[in-house]
């Protein structure tokens, strides 16, 4: 999975969770301190949220941050991601392991 596909995967998961929560982009933006434009860009895969913003979005949607990350095949292999994104993914995967959560299970 390349960076573009990874960002698109995050965007789809954010949008799906937002719709499931019954929120508009504007409402989610207000709950997270972002602009509606940022939410739109994230959902379209144009902009990837840094871990802090991803955690804020997850909290606003009442989901775990890991629920907003697409799975990597195989899990833990992020060689095709830039180092900063690979580190962020590894951090979230590690936190999920610590909490006993994996792929939305837990």
N, C-alpha and C positions, 0 to 999 in steps of 0.2 A: 504494500500500500504506500503510495507516495503522499507527499504533504498535501497536495490539492485534494486528493480523495479523503484523506484523514480530516481535513477542515470541513469538507462537504458532509462527512459522516457526523461530525459534531453538530453542524448546522441542522441536519435532519433530526437528530435526537433532541436538540433544543426546541425546535419547532414542534415536534410531536409531543414533547412534555408540556410545552406552553399550551397547545390546543387541548390536551387532556386536562390541564388545570383550568381551562376556560378563560384564559387571559389573552388580551390583545397584545400586540407588540408594544404599544404605548404603555399599557399597564405594567408589563414586565420591565420595561425600561425604567419606569418610575420606582418600582420595587427594588431595582438593582443599582440605581444611580447612574445608569447609562442613558444614551439617547436612543430614540426609536430607530434612527439610522444605524447605530451600532448593532442593535438587535437584528435589524434587517440584514446587515452585512454578515453577521455571524450565521444567521439562518441560511443565507445563500452560499456560505462557505468562502466568502471573500475575505473575511477577517476571522482569525482564530483568537479566541479569548485567552489571555494569560491565565495561569492557574488560579490566581486570586479572583479574577472576574468569573471564571468558570465556577468556582465555589460559591460566589454570590448568586449567580444565576441558578445554580442547583438549589440553594437554600430558598430562593424565591419560588421555585417550582416544587419544593418539598420532595426532592429526589437527592440521591447521593451524587457527588461529582463524577464518580466512576460510571454512573448510569448515562452520562452525557458523552462518554468517550466510546468511539467505535472499537470493536475488538481488533487486535492485531493478529495476523496469522503468521506463524504461530505466536501465541500470547508471549509478550516479552521481547520479541524480535522487532526492533525499531531501527534497523540499520539504514533504512531509506529515509528516515526523518532527520531534519537538522538536529544538531546536538542539543539545543535548548528545548526543543519539543520532545526529543527522546528522553531527556532528563525529567521533564514534566510528566510524561507518561509513566516512566519508571517510578516516579515519586507517588503517583496516584495508585498504581498497581501495588506498590509496596504497602501503602496505607490500607488498601482494600484487603490485602493478605493479612495484615495485622488485625484488622477488624473482623476478619472471617467473611468478607464479602467478595463475591466474584461474579461478574456478568449479571449484576442486578439481583443476585441471590444473597440471602443472608439473614 
